Amino acid sequence: MIIINNEEKLNDKIENVWKLVTDLNDQSWRNHIQSSQVIDNKHYQEINDQGLKTTIIIINKIENDVFEFNFTNDEYDGHWLAKFDVMDDCTTKLHITAAFEMKKKTMFVKNGFNKIVKQYFSDLNDALKKE
């Protein structure tokens, strides 16, 4: 199993960060997501810019605190844990832990997934600046 830990200090209130991250009806701020669909309050699917469809099953959602889900696609199965912390009134720390296993041998592995998480943080920062 491959485990990746990343954290980012975001210049916005925890409520705004939470709303953006957990609003699965609008993930348009993520530049590598081609399309997404909420199936029900626990199931969600997204297709990335390379056509890879990922199914997400939400397992824990505590407002302004924890957003946790399992994910699966043709390349990997995994677990995503996002932990939200207030730094001050205008700063939120978001810590993401992703644990996954590859289904296929590929060069992608840890560096590729780490790149996805870093892009996620970059897109999130950009989206928060627009609000």
N, CA, C and O atoms as a Tinker XYZ file with bonds, in Angstrom:
   524  protein
     1  N      0.840000   -1.180000    0.000000    73     2
     2  CA     0.000000    0.000000    0.000000    64     1     3
     3  C      0.883000    1.241000    0.000000    63     2     4     5
     4  O      1.886000    1.304000    0.712000    81     3
     5  N      0.507000    2.207000   -0.790000    73     3     6
     6  CA     1.233000    3.471000   -0.885000    64     5     7
     7  C      0.456000    4.518000   -0.101000    63     6     8     9
     8  O     -0.761000    4.635000   -0.249000    81     7
     9  N      1.159000    5.280000    0.734000    73     7    10
    10  CA     0.516000    6.315000    1.550000    64     9    11
    11  C      1.182000    7.652000    1.259000    63    10    12    13
    12  O      2.407000    7.769000    1.240000    81    11
    13  N      0.345000    8.654000    1.034000    73    11    14
    14  CA     0.821000   10.008000    0.759000    64    13    15
    15  C      0.174000   10.959000    1.757000    63    14    16    17
    16  O     -1.037000   10.914000    1.973000    81    15
    17  N      0.983000   11.814000    2.359000    73    15    18
    18  CA     0.493000   12.843000    3.273000    64    17    19
    19  C      0.883000   14.208000    2.737000    63    18    20    21
    20  O      2.044000   14.440000    2.399000    81    19
    21  N     -0.074000   15.099000    2.660000    73    19    22
    22  CA     0.172000   16.476000    2.241000    64    21    23
    23  C     -0.686000   17.398000    3.077000    63    22    24    25
    24  O     -1.785000   17.030000    3.494000    81    23
    25  N     -0.184000   18.600000    3.323000    73    23    26
    26  CA    -1.013000   19.592000    3.978000    64    25    27
    27  C     -0.745000   20.957000    3.379000    63    26    28    29
    28  O      0.321000   21.222000    2.823000    81    27
    29  N     -1.736000   21.807000    3.508000    73    27    30
    30  CA    -1.658000   23.127000    2.913000    64    29    31
    31  C     -2.367000   24.113000    3.831000    63    30    32    33
    32  O     -3.439000   23.819000    4.359000    81    31
    33  N     -1.764000   25.280000    4.018000    73    31    34
    34  CA    -2.434000   26.371000    4.712000    64    33    35
    35  C     -3.156000   27.194000    3.656000    63    34    36    37
    36  O     -2.549000   27.676000    2.699000    81    35
    37  N     -4.458000   27.345000    3.846000    73    35    38
    38  CA    -5.303000   28.045000    2.884000    64    37    39
    39  C     -5.779000   29.358000    3.490000    63    38    40    41
    40  O     -6.210000   29.400000    4.642000    81    39
    41  N     -5.699000   30.416000    2.714000    73    39    42
    42  CA    -6.063000   31.740000    3.207000    64    41    43
    43  C     -7.555000   31.993000    3.096000    63    42    44    45
    44  O     -8.008000   32.806000    2.290000    81    43
    45  N     -8.315000   31.275000    3.925000    73    43    46
    46  CA    -9.761000   31.477000    3.968000    64    45    47
    47  C    -10.309000   30.814000    5.225000    63    46    48    49
    48  O     -9.639000   30.001000    5.862000    81    47
    49  N    -11.533000   31.175000    5.565000    73    47    50
    50  CA   -12.206000   30.610000    6.733000    64    49    51
    51  C    -12.499000   29.133000    6.498000    63    50    52    53
    52  O    -12.717000   28.703000    5.365000    81    51
    53  N    -12.500000   28.376000    7.566000    73    51    54
    54  CA   -12.733000   26.935000    7.472000    64    53    55
    55  C    -14.069000   26.629000    6.814000    63    54    56    57
    56  O    -14.180000   25.657000    6.066000    81    55
    57  N    -15.091000   27.446000    7.082000    73    55    58
    58  CA   -16.413000   27.222000    6.497000    64    57    59
    59  C    -16.378000   27.306000    4.974000    63    58    60    61
    60  O    -17.041000   26.526000    4.290000    81    59
    61  N    -15.606000   28.252000    4.448000    73    59    62
    62  CA   -15.494000   28.410000    2.993000    64    61    63
    63  C    -14.710000   27.271000    2.354000    63    62    64    65
    64  O    -15.066000   26.793000    1.277000    81    63
    65  N    -13.643000   26.839000    3.019000    73    63    66
    66  CA   -12.851000   25.720000    2.510000    64    65    67
    67  C    -13.705000   24.453000    2.519000    63    66    68    69
    68  O    -13.743000   23.713000    1.536000    81    67
    69  N    -14.389000   24.211000    3.637000    73    67    70
    70  CA   -15.260000   23.037000    3.756000    64    69    71
    71  C    -16.305000   23.008000    2.648000    63    70    72    73
    72  O    -16.498000   21.990000    1.983000    81    71
    73  N    -16.973000   24.138000    2.460000    73    71    74
    74  CA   -18.050000   24.207000    1.459000    64    73    75
    75  C    -17.520000   23.857000    0.065000    63    74    76    77
    76  O    -18.138000   23.078000   -0.660000    81    75
    77  N    -16.393000   24.428000   -0.298000    73    75    78
    78  CA   -15.830000   24.192000   -1.624000    64    77    79
    79  C    -15.417000   22.726000   -1.812000    63    78    80    81
    80  O    -15.736000   22.115000   -2.832000    81    79
    81  N    -14.718000   22.178000   -0.841000    73    79    82
    82  CA   -14.213000   20.806000   -0.944000    64    81    83
    83  C    -15.347000   19.788000   -0.977000    63    82    84    85
    84  O    -15.288000   18.822000   -1.737000    81    83
    85  N    -16.370000   19.993000   -0.166000    73    83    86
    86  CA   -17.417000   18.974000   -0.008000    64    85    87
    87  C    -18.629000   19.182000   -0.899000    63    86    88    89
    88  O    -19.539000   18.353000   -0.877000    81    87
    89  N    -18.681000   20.253000   -1.683000    73    87    90
    90  CA   -19.799000   20.475000   -2.592000    64    89    91
    91  C    -19.587000   19.633000   -3.857000    63    90    92    93
    92  O    -19.019000   20.106000   -4.841000    81    91
    93  N    -20.043000   18.410000   -3.813000    73    91    94
    94  CA   -19.811000   17.492000   -4.931000    64    93    95
    95  C    -20.674000   17.813000   -6.142000    63    94    96    97
    96  O    -20.450000   17.267000   -7.223000    81    95
    97  N    -21.660000   18.695000   -5.975000    73    95    98
    98  CA   -22.457000   19.132000   -7.121000    64    97    99
    99  C    -21.703000   20.130000   -7.986000    63    98   100   101
   100  O    -22.087000   20.375000   -9.129000    81    99
   101  N    -20.630000   20.710000   -7.450000    73    99   102
   102  CA   -19.827000   21.654000   -8.224000    64   101   103
   103  C    -18.345000   21.436000   -7.945000    63   102   104   105
   104  O    -17.795000   21.967000   -6.980000    81   103
   105  N    -17.724000   20.665000   -8.785000    73   103   106
   106  CA   -16.280000   20.429000   -8.711000    64   105   107
   107  C    -15.585000   21.069000   -9.920000    63   106   108   109
   108  O    -14.481000   20.674000  -10.295000    81   107
   109  N    -16.248000   22.059000  -10.519000    73   107   110
   110  CA   -15.723000   22.717000  -11.717000    64   109   111
   111  C    -14.397000   23.427000  -11.459000    63   110   112   113
   112  O    -13.662000   23.699000  -12.408000    81   111
   113  N    -14.076000   23.729000  -10.230000    73   111   114
   114  CA   -12.824000   24.398000   -9.882000    64   113   115
   115  C    -11.610000   23.470000  -10.024000    63   114   116   117
   116  O    -10.475000   23.945000  -10.038000    81   115
   117  N    -11.830000   22.176000  -10.128000    73   115   118
   118  CA   -10.727000   21.217000  -10.267000    64   117   119
   119  C    -10.393000   21.053000  -11.747000    63   118   120   121
   120  O    -11.200000   20.528000  -12.514000    81   119
   121  N     -9.210000   21.499000  -12.146000    73   119   122
   122  CA    -8.898000   21.584000  -13.576000    64   121   123
   123  C     -8.702000   20.241000  -14.279000    63   122   124   125
   124  O     -8.751000   20.198000  -15.508000    81   123
   125  N     -8.487000   19.163000  -13.564000    73   123   126
   126  CA    -8.288000   17.875000  -14.239000    64   125   127
   127  C     -9.547000   17.005000  -14.234000    63   126   128   129
   128  O     -9.495000   15.841000  -14.633000    81   127
   129  N    -10.665000   17.554000  -13.791000    73   127   130
   130  CA   -11.918000   16.800000  -13.790000    64   129   131
   131  C    -12.744000   17.207000  -15.005000    63   130   132   133
   132  O    -13.121000   18.369000  -15.158000    81   131
   133  N    -13.015000   16.243000  -15.853000    73   131   134
   134  CA   -13.799000   16.474000  -17.071000    64   133   135
   135  C    -15.285000   16.561000  -16.747000    63   134   136   137
   136  O    -15.989000   17.434000  -17.256000    81   135
   137  N    -15.760000   15.649000  -15.895000    73   135   138
   138  CA   -17.167000   15.664000  -15.494000    64   137   139
   139  C    -17.312000   14.947000  -14.160000    63   138   140   141
   140  O    -16.438000   14.186000  -13.745000    81   139
   141  N    -18.438000   15.207000  -13.495000    73   139   142
   142  CA   -18.714000   14.563000  -12.216000    64   141   143
   143  C    -20.217000   14.392000  -12.058000    63   142   144   145
   144  O    -21.012000   15.099000  -12.678000    81   143
   145  N    -20.584000   13.437000  -11.212000    73   143   146
   146  CA   -21.998000   13.164000  -11.008000    64   145   147
   147  C    -22.220000   12.654000   -9.591000    63   146   148   149
   148  O    -21.574000   11.702000   -9.153000    81   147
   149  N    -23.141000   13.298000   -8.880000    73   147   150
   150  CA   -23.562000   12.810000   -7.574000    64   149   151
   151  C    -24.632000   11.753000   -7.820000    63   150   152   153
   152  O    -25.625000   12.020000   -8.496000    81   151
   153  N    -24.438000   10.568000   -7.281000    73   151   154
   154  CA   -25.392000    9.484000   -7.446000    64   153   155
   155  C    -26.416000    9.521000   -6.314000    63   154   156   157
   156  O    -27.620000    9.447000   -6.558000    81   155
   157  N    -25.937000    9.635000   -5.082000    73   155   158
   158  CA   -26.784000    9.830000   -3.914000    64   157   159
   159  C    -25.908000   10.462000   -2.830000    63   158   160   161
   160  O    -24.786000   10.877000   -3.119000    81   159
   161  N    -26.397000   10.543000   -1.592000    73   159   162
   162  CA   -25.637000   11.269000   -0.569000    64   161   163
   163  C    -24.359000   10.561000   -0.123000    63   162   164   165
   164  O    -23.594000   11.134000    0.654000    81   163
   165  N    -24.104000    9.352000   -0.581000    73   163   166
   166  CA   -22.882000    8.616000   -0.235000    64   165   167
   167  C    -22.032000    8.231000   -1.440000    63   166   168   169
   168  O    -20.875000    7.844000   -1.278000    81   167
   169  N    -22.589000    8.332000   -2.652000    73   167   170
   170  CA   -21.892000    7.868000   -3.856000    64   169   171
   171  C    -21.745000    8.991000   -4.881000    63   170   172   173
   172  O    -22.655000    9.788000   -5.109000    81   171
   173  N    -20.560000    9.016000   -5.485000    73   171   174
   174  CA   -20.196000   10.080000   -6.406000    64   173   175
   175  C    -19.246000    9.493000   -7.447000    63   174   176   177
   176  O    -18.465000    8.592000   -7.139000    81   175
   177  N    -19.312000    9.995000   -8.661000    73   175   178
   178  CA   -18.376000    9.565000   -9.701000    64   177   179
   179  C    -17.782000   10.786000  -10.376000    63   178   180   181
   180  O    -18.436000   11.816000  -10.539000    81   179
   181  N    -16.528000   10.644000  -10.762000    73   179   182
   182  CA   -15.889000   11.705000  -11.538000    64   181   183
   183  C    -15.057000   11.078000  -12.640000    63   182   184   185
   184  O    -14.549000    9.965000  -12.508000    81   183
   185  N    -14.932000   11.815000  -13.722000    73   183   186
   186  CA   -14.103000   11.387000  -14.845000    64   185   187
   187  C    -13.021000   12.439000  -15.025000    63   186   188   189
   188  O    -13.313000   13.625000  -15.179000    81   187
   189  N    -11.766000   11.995000  -15.004000    73   187   190
   190  CA   -10.677000   12.966000  -15.132000    64   189   191
   191  C    -10.426000   13.325000  -16.596000    63   190   192   193
   192  O    -11.085000   12.804000  -17.496000    81   191
   193  N     -9.487000   14.204000  -16.814000    73   191   194
   194  CA    -9.213000   14.704000  -18.167000    64   193   195
   195  C     -8.621000   13.650000  -19.100000    63   194   196   197
   196  O     -8.471000   13.896000  -20.297000    81   195
   197  N     -8.283000   12.471000  -18.556000    73   195   198
   198  CA    -7.795000   11.373000  -19.398000    64   197   199
   199  C     -8.849000   10.279000  -19.571000    63   198   200   201
   200  O     -8.564000    9.209000  -20.108000    81   199
   201  N    -10.082000   10.562000  -19.105000    73   199   202
   202  CA   -11.184000    9.631000  -19.288000    64   201   203
   203  C    -11.313000    8.547000  -18.235000    63   202   204   205
   204  O    -12.143000    7.649000  -18.376000    81   203
   205  N    -10.509000    8.612000  -17.183000    73   203   206
   206  CA   -10.561000    7.611000  -16.124000    64   205   207
   207  C    -11.720000    7.910000  -15.176000    63   206   208   209
   208  O    -11.774000    8.978000  -14.566000    81   207
   209  N    -12.655000    6.949000  -15.057000    73   207   210
   210  CA   -13.816000    7.131000  -14.177000    64   209   211
   211  C    -13.494000    6.577000  -12.795000    63   210   212   213
   212  O    -13.084000    5.425000  -12.657000    81   211
   213  N    -13.685000    7.412000  -11.768000    73   211   214
   214  CA   -13.450000    7.032000  -10.382000    64   213   215
   215  C    -14.764000    7.073000   -9.628000    63   214   216   217
   216  O    -15.509000    8.049000   -9.712000    81   215
   217  N    -15.045000    6.010000   -8.889000    73   215   218
   218  CA   -16.224000    5.938000   -8.031000    64   217   219
   219  C    -15.790000    6.211000   -6.602000    63   218   220   221
   220  O    -14.804000    5.650000   -6.123000    81   219
   221  N    -16.536000    7.078000   -5.923000    73   219   222
   222  CA   -16.215000    7.504000   -4.571000    64   221   223
   223  C    -17.379000    7.139000   -3.661000    63   222   224   225
   224  O    -18.542000    7.383000   -3.986000    81   223
   225  N    -17.043000    6.547000   -2.509000    73   223   226
   226  CA   -18.039000    6.214000   -1.502000    64   225   227
   227  C    -17.661000    6.957000   -0.220000    63   226   228   229
   228  O    -16.642000    6.665000    0.406000    81   227
   229  N    -18.498000    7.916000    0.156000    73   227   230
   230  CA   -18.234000    8.727000    1.350000    64   229   231
   231  C    -18.514000    7.883000    2.587000    63   230   232   233
   232  O    -19.578000    7.278000    2.715000    81   231
   233  N    -17.533000    7.852000    3.505000    73   231   234
   234  CA   -17.699000    7.036000    4.707000    64   233   235
   235  C    -17.737000    7.874000    5.985000    63   234   236   237
   236  O    -18.181000    7.387000    7.025000    81   235
   237  N    -17.283000    9.115000    5.926000    73   235   238
   238  CA   -17.303000    9.958000    7.115000    64   237   239
   239  C    -17.295000   11.421000    6.678000    63   238   240   241
   240  O    -16.454000   11.842000    5.883000    81   239
   241  N    -18.239000   12.180000    7.207000    73   239   242
   242  CA   -18.337000   13.591000    6.853000    64   241   243
   243  C    -18.807000   14.353000    8.092000    63   242   244   245
   244  O    -19.989000   14.341000    8.434000    81   243
   245  N    -17.867000   15.010000    8.752000    73   243   246
   246  CA   -18.150000   15.799000    9.946000    64   245   247
   247  C    -17.838000   17.252000    9.597000    63   246   248   249
   248  O    -16.686000   17.600000    9.335000    81   247
   249  N    -18.859000   18.090000    9.595000    73   247   250
   250  CA   -18.731000   19.460000    9.105000    64   249   251
   251  C    -17.541000   20.201000    9.718000    63   250   252   253
   252  O    -17.330000   20.198000   10.931000    81   251
   253  N    -16.772000   20.836000    8.825000    73   251   254
   254  CA   -15.588000   21.636000    9.184000    64   253   255
   255  C    -14.519000   20.836000    9.935000    63   254   256   257
   256  O    -13.694000   21.416000   10.641000    81   255
   257  N    -14.530000   19.523000    9.787000    73   255   258
   258  CA   -13.587000   18.693000   10.520000    64   257   259
   259  C    -12.980000   17.584000    9.655000    63   258   260   261
   260  O    -11.770000   17.566000    9.432000    81   259
   261  N    -13.818000   16.655000    9.164000    73   259   262
   262  CA   -13.323000   15.471000    8.457000    64   261   263
   263  C    -14.187000   15.185000    7.237000    63   262   264   265
   264  O    -15.416000   15.232000    7.298000    81   263
   265  N    -13.512000   14.887000    6.121000    73   263   266
   266  CA   -14.184000   14.398000    4.921000    64   265   267
   267  C    -13.391000   13.182000    4.473000    63   266   268   269
   268  O    -12.221000   13.293000    4.106000    81   267
   269  N    -14.034000   12.023000    4.504000    73   267   270
   270  CA   -13.324000   10.765000    4.280000    64   269   271
   271  C    -14.107000    9.888000    3.314000    63   270   272   273
   272  O    -15.328000    9.763000    3.416000    81   271
   273  N    -13.387000    9.283000    2.377000    73   271   274
   274  CA   -14.052000    8.406000    1.426000    64   273   275
   275  C    -13.110000    7.340000    0.896000    63   274   276   277
   276  O    -11.888000    7.463000    0.983000    81   275
   277  N    -13.702000    6.299000    0.348000    73   275   278
   278  CA   -12.963000    5.282000   -0.395000    64   277   279
   279  C    -13.168000    5.570000   -1.876000    63   278   280   281
   280  O    -14.200000    6.113000   -2.269000    81   279
   281  N    -12.192000    5.210000   -2.693000    73   279   282
   282  CA   -12.307000    5.440000   -4.125000    64   281   283
   283  C    -11.764000    4.243000   -4.885000    63   282   284   285
   284  O    -10.890000    3.517000   -4.411000    81   283
   285  N    -12.315000    4.060000   -6.088000    73   283   286
   286  CA   -11.853000    2.957000   -6.927000    64   285   287
   287  C    -11.999000    3.338000   -8.394000    63   286   288   289
   288  O    -12.924000    4.052000   -8.781000    81   287
   289  N    -11.064000    2.844000   -9.198000    73   287   290
   290  CA   -11.148000    2.970000  -10.653000    64   289   291
   291  C    -10.357000    1.818000  -11.260000    63   290   292   293
   292  O     -9.960000    0.899000  -10.543000    81   291
   293  N    -10.129000    1.854000  -12.535000    73   291   294
   294  CA    -9.437000    0.748000  -13.202000    64   293   295
   295  C     -7.957000    0.660000  -12.841000    63   294   296   297
   296  O     -7.328000   -0.369000  -13.089000    81   295
   297  N     -7.394000    1.708000  -12.264000    73   295   298
   298  CA    -5.965000    1.726000  -11.963000    64   297   299
   299  C     -5.625000    1.499000  -10.500000    63   298   300   301
   300  O     -4.578000    0.928000  -10.194000    81   299
   301  N     -6.498000    1.941000   -9.579000    73   299   302
   302  CA    -6.177000    1.822000   -8.162000    64   301   303
   303  C     -7.434000    1.833000   -7.290000    63   302   304   305
   304  O     -8.496000    2.301000   -7.701000    81   303
   305  N     -7.280000    1.305000   -6.082000    73   303   306
   306  CA    -8.281000    1.372000   -5.020000    64   305   307
   307  C     -7.637000    2.131000   -3.879000    63   306   308   309
   308  O     -6.442000    1.984000   -3.622000    81   307
   309  N     -8.429000    2.945000   -3.190000    73   307   310
   310  CA    -7.800000    3.686000   -2.123000    64   309   311
   311  C     -8.752000    4.316000   -1.134000    63   310   312   313
   312  O     -9.967000    4.124000   -1.167000    81   311
   313  N     -8.132000    5.082000   -0.250000    73   311   314
   314  CA    -8.813000    5.756000    0.838000    64   313   315
   315  C     -8.277000    7.189000    0.925000    63   314   316   317
   316  O     -7.071000    7.414000    0.818000    81   315
   317  N     -9.172000    8.144000    1.118000    73   315   318
   318  CA    -8.823000    9.569000    1.172000    64   317   319
   319  C     -9.357000   10.127000    2.478000    63   318   320   321
   320  O    -10.540000    9.970000    2.780000    81   319
   321  N     -8.507000   10.773000    3.252000    73   319   322
   322  CA    -8.903000   11.417000    4.492000    64   321   323
   323  C     -8.459000   12.868000    4.445000    63   322   324   325
   324  O     -7.268000   13.166000    4.353000    81   323
   325  N     -9.436000   13.770000    4.508000    73   323   326
   326  CA    -9.140000   15.204000    4.558000    64   325   327
   327  C     -9.518000   15.704000    5.947000    63   326   328   329
   328  O    -10.661000   15.553000    6.379000    81   327
   329  N     -8.554000   16.299000    6.644000    73   327   330
   330  CA    -8.754000   16.818000    7.991000    64   329   331
   331  C     -8.600000   18.332000    7.941000    63   330   332   333
   332  O     -7.582000   18.841000    7.473000    81   331
   333  N     -9.605000   19.047000    8.419000    73   331   334
   334  CA    -9.656000   20.505000    8.393000    64   333   335
   335  C     -9.346000   21.050000    9.783000    63   334   336   337
   336  O     -9.912000   20.583000   10.772000    81   335
   337  N     -8.448000   22.039000    9.866000    73   335   338
   338  CA    -8.108000   22.667000   11.149000    64   337   339
   339  C     -8.083000   24.179000   11.000000    63   338   340   341
   340  O     -7.586000   24.709000   10.007000    81   339
   341  N     -8.625000   24.868000   11.999000    73   339   342
   342  CA    -8.595000   26.329000   12.032000    64   341   343
   343  C     -7.219000   26.763000   12.523000    63   342   344   345
   344  O     -6.760000   26.325000   13.578000    81   343
   345  N     -6.568000   27.625000   11.753000    73   343   346
   346  CA    -5.308000   28.212000   12.182000    64   345   347
   347  C     -5.589000   29.556000   12.873000    63   346   348   349
   348  O     -5.052000   29.857000   13.939000    81   347
   349  N     -6.439000   30.338000   12.231000    73   347   350
   350  CA    -6.962000   31.582000   12.795000    64   349   351
   351  C     -8.230000   31.915000   12.018000    63   350   352   353
   352  O     -8.689000   31.092000   11.227000    81   351
   353  N     -8.808000   33.094000   12.218000    73   351   354
   354  CA   -10.085000   33.431000   11.577000    64   353   355
   355  C    -10.043000   33.353000   10.059000    63   354   356   357
   356  O    -11.068000   33.093000    9.427000    81   355
   357  N     -8.890000   33.571000    9.470000    73   355   358
   358  CA    -8.799000   33.630000    8.008000    64   357   359
   359  C     -7.845000   32.601000    7.413000    63   358   360   361
   360  O     -7.463000   32.713000    6.249000    81   359
   361  N     -7.459000   31.603000    8.197000    73   359   362
   362  CA    -6.540000   30.586000    7.696000    64   361   363
   363  C     -6.993000   29.204000    8.147000    63   362   364   365
   364  O     -7.311000   28.980000    9.315000    81   363
   365  N     -7.011000   28.293000    7.194000    73   363   366
   366  CA    -7.398000   26.902000    7.446000    64   365   367
   367  C     -6.265000   25.996000    7.000000    63   366   368   369
   368  O     -5.687000   26.189000    5.931000    81   367
   369  N     -5.953000   25.011000    7.820000    73   367   370
   370  CA    -4.986000   23.999000    7.403000    64   369   371
   371  C     -5.782000   22.766000    6.964000    63   370   372   373
   372  O     -6.641000   22.268000    7.692000    81   371
   373  N     -5.477000   22.296000    5.770000    73   371   374
   374  CA    -6.102000   21.094000    5.241000    64   373   375
   375  C     -5.019000   20.036000    5.101000    63   374   376   377
   376  O     -4.043000   20.211000    4.371000    81   375
   377  N     -5.213000   18.937000    5.817000    73   375   378
   378  CA    -4.269000   17.822000    5.761000    64   377   379
   379  C     -4.953000   16.674000    5.030000    63   378   380   381
   380  O     -6.048000   16.254000    5.405000    81   379
   381  N     -4.305000   16.171000    3.989000    73   379   382
   382  CA    -4.859000   15.064000    3.209000    64   381   383
   383  C     -3.919000   13.864000    3.298000    63   382   384   385
   384  O     -2.714000   13.965000    3.064000    81   383
   385  N     -4.513000   12.737000    3.641000    73   383   386
   386  CA    -3.805000   11.463000    3.610000    64   385   387
   387  C     -4.512000   10.582000    2.586000    63   386   388   389
   388  O     -5.719000   10.358000    2.672000    81   387
   389  N     -3.761000   10.095000    1.638000    73   387   390
   390  CA    -4.295000    9.181000    0.626000    64   389   391
   391  C     -3.512000    7.880000    0.722000    63   390   392   393
   392  O     -2.281000    7.875000    0.689000    81   391
   393  N     -4.237000    6.789000    0.839000    73   391   394
   394  CA    -3.624000    5.461000    0.861000    64   393   395
   395  C     -4.254000    4.664000   -0.279000    63   394   396   397
   396  O     -5.477000    4.630000   -0.414000    81   395
   397  N     -3.424000    4.026000   -1.093000    73   395   398
   398  CA    -3.974000    3.322000   -2.248000    64   397   399
   399  C     -3.094000    2.161000   -2.678000    63   398   400   401
   400  O     -1.907000    2.091000   -2.359000    81   399
   401  N     -3.713000    1.262000   -3.407000    73   399   402
   402  CA    -3.002000    0.139000   -4.009000    64   401   403
   403  C     -3.246000    0.162000   -5.504000    63   402   404   405
   404  O     -4.372000    0.366000   -5.956000    81   403
   405  N     -2.206000   -0.045000   -6.255000    73   403   406
   406  CA    -2.296000   -0.052000   -7.713000    64   405   407
   407  C     -2.857000   -1.390000   -8.190000    63   406   408   409
   408  O     -2.539000   -2.444000   -7.638000    81   407
   409  N     -3.695000   -1.331000   -9.220000    73   407   410
   410  CA    -4.232000   -2.544000   -9.839000    64   409   411
   411  C     -3.374000   -2.974000  -11.024000    63   410   412   413
   412  O     -3.342000   -4.150000  -11.387000    81   411
   413  N     -2.688000   -2.017000  -11.614000    73   411   414
   414  CA    -1.855000   -2.283000  -12.784000    64   413   415
   415  C     -0.449000   -1.775000  -12.506000    63   414   416   417
   416  O     -0.268000   -0.810000  -11.764000    81   415
   417  N      0.526000   -2.412000  -13.091000    73   415   418
   418  CA     1.886000   -1.881000  -13.001000    64   417   419
   419  C      1.971000   -0.659000  -13.887000    63   418   420   421
   420  O      1.572000   -0.684000  -15.052000    81   419
   421  N      2.497000    0.407000  -13.318000    73   419   422
   422  CA     2.590000    1.652000  -14.059000    64   421   423
   423  C      3.700000    2.516000  -13.476000    63   422   424   425
   424  O      4.121000    2.299000  -12.340000    81   423
   425  N      4.163000    3.464000  -14.221000    73   423   426
   426  CA     5.177000    4.400000  -13.743000    64   425   427
   427  C      4.535000    5.445000  -12.836000    63   426   428   429
   428  O      5.238000    6.152000  -12.114000    81   427
   429  N      3.233000    5.547000  -12.865000    73   427   430
   430  CA     2.445000    6.545000  -12.154000    64   429   431
   431  C      2.728000    6.544000  -10.657000    63   430   432   433
   432  O      3.177000    7.552000  -10.111000    81   431
   433  N      2.489000    5.503000  -10.038000    73   431   434
   434  CA     2.579000    5.214000   -8.624000    64   433   435
   435  C      2.613000    6.465000   -7.746000    63   434   436   437
   436  O      1.774000    7.350000   -7.913000    81   435
   437  N      3.561000    6.555000   -6.820000    73   435   438
   438  CA     3.537000    7.579000   -5.777000    64   437   439
   439  C      3.735000    8.988000   -6.322000    63   438   440   441
   440  O      3.002000    9.897000   -5.930000    81   439
   441  N      4.684000    9.196000   -7.196000    73   439   442
   442  CA     4.935000   10.543000   -7.712000    64   441   443
   443  C      3.737000   11.088000   -8.479000    63   442   444   445
   444  O      3.407000   12.268000   -8.362000    81   443
   445  N      3.093000   10.242000   -9.257000    73   443   446
   446  CA     1.920000   10.672000  -10.008000    64   445   447
   447  C      0.764000   11.043000   -9.108000    63   446   448   449
   448  O      0.085000   12.042000   -9.344000    81   447
   449  N      0.533000   10.244000   -8.076000    73   447   450
   450  CA    -0.569000   10.537000   -7.164000    64   449   451
   451  C     -0.257000   11.776000   -6.342000    63   450   452   453
   452  O     -1.142000   12.590000   -6.078000    81   451
   453  N      0.987000   11.922000   -5.940000    73   451   454
   454  CA     1.410000   13.110000   -5.199000    64   453   455
   455  C      1.197000   14.363000   -6.052000    63   454   456   457
   456  O      0.803000   15.407000   -5.532000    81   455
   457  N      1.454000   14.262000   -7.342000    73   455   458
   458  CA     1.225000   15.377000   -8.265000    64   457   459
   459  C     -0.259000   15.741000   -8.319000    63   458   460   461
   460  O     -0.607000   16.921000   -8.373000    81   459
   461  N     -1.137000   14.732000   -8.306000    73   459   462
   462  CA    -2.583000   14.981000   -8.312000    64   461   463
   463  C     -3.000000   15.756000   -7.060000    63   462   464   465
   464  O     -3.790000   16.697000   -7.143000    81   463
   465  N     -2.465000   15.357000   -5.895000    73   463   466
   466  CA    -2.821000   16.032000   -4.646000    64   465   467
   467  C     -2.299000   17.473000   -4.654000    63   466   468   469
   468  O     -3.002000   18.384000   -4.219000    81   467
   469  N     -1.090000   17.683000   -5.138000    73   467   470
   470  CA    -0.550000   19.048000   -5.219000    64   469   471
   471  C     -1.386000   19.914000   -6.169000    63   470   472   473
   472  O     -1.620000   21.090000   -5.889000    81   471
   473  N     -1.833000   19.345000   -7.280000    73   471   474
   474  CA    -2.700000   20.074000   -8.211000    64   473   475
   475  C     -4.040000   20.387000   -7.553000    63   474   476   477
   476  O     -4.604000   21.460000   -7.769000    81   475
   477  N     -4.544000   19.462000   -6.759000    73   475   478
   478  CA    -5.786000   19.663000   -6.016000    64   477   479
   479  C     -5.653000   20.891000   -5.113000    63   478   480   481
   480  O     -6.537000   21.748000   -5.091000    81   479
   481  N     -4.548000   20.974000   -4.372000    73   479   482
   482  CA    -4.316000   22.134000   -3.502000    64   481   483
   483  C     -4.195000   23.423000   -4.311000    63   482   484   485
   484  O     -4.732000   24.456000   -3.912000    81   483
   485  N     -3.506000   23.372000   -5.425000    73   483   486
   486  CA    -3.362000   24.552000   -6.275000    64   485   487
   487  C     -4.717000   25.018000   -6.794000    63   486   488   489
   488  O     -5.024000   26.209000   -6.750000    81   487
   489  N     -5.530000   24.081000   -7.287000    73   487   490
   490  CA    -6.866000   24.417000   -7.773000    64   489   491
   491  C     -7.724000   24.979000   -6.643000    63   490   492   493
   492  O     -8.477000   25.930000   -6.848000    81   491
   493  N     -7.612000   24.396000   -5.456000    73   491   494
   494  CA    -8.381000   24.850000   -4.306000    64   493   495
   495  C     -7.987000   26.270000   -3.930000    63   494   496   497
   496  O     -8.857000   27.103000   -3.677000    81   495
   497  N     -6.703000   26.557000   -3.888000    73   495   498
   498  CA    -6.245000   27.923000   -3.597000    64   497   499
   499  C     -6.794000   28.925000   -4.626000    63   498   500   501
   500  O     -7.269000   30.001000   -4.264000    81   499
   501  N     -6.723000   28.565000   -5.879000    73   499   502
   502  CA    -7.233000   29.438000   -6.948000    64   501   503
   503  C     -8.738000   29.684000   -6.795000    63   502   504   505
   504  O     -9.205000   30.813000   -6.944000    81   503
   505  N     -9.485000   28.631000   -6.499000    73   503   506
   506  CA   -10.930000   28.754000   -6.344000    64   505   507
   507  C    -11.300000   29.628000   -5.144000    63   506   508   509
   508  O    -12.250000   30.408000   -5.211000    81   507
   509  N    -10.553000   29.497000   -4.055000    73   507   510
   510  CA   -10.831000   30.303000   -2.859000    64   509   511
   511  C    -10.564000   31.784000   -3.124000    63   510   512   513
   512  O    -11.261000   32.644000   -2.587000    81   511
   513  N     -9.575000   32.081000   -3.936000    73   511   514
   514  CA    -9.271000   33.478000   -4.282000    64   513   515
   515  C    -10.387000   34.118000   -5.093000    63   514   516   517
   516  O    -10.583000   35.332000   -5.030000    81   515
   517  N    -11.118000   33.314000   -5.850000    73   515   518
   518  CA   -12.211000   33.841000   -6.697000    64   517   519
   519  C    -13.471000   34.119000   -5.908000    63   518   520   521
   520  O    -14.316000   34.898000   -6.348000    81   519
   521  N    -13.613000   33.496000   -4.749000    73   519   522
   522  CA   -14.855000   33.653000   -3.974000    64   521   523
   523  C    -14.895000   34.947000   -3.213000    63   522   524
   524  O    -15.872000   35.224000   -2.516000    81   523
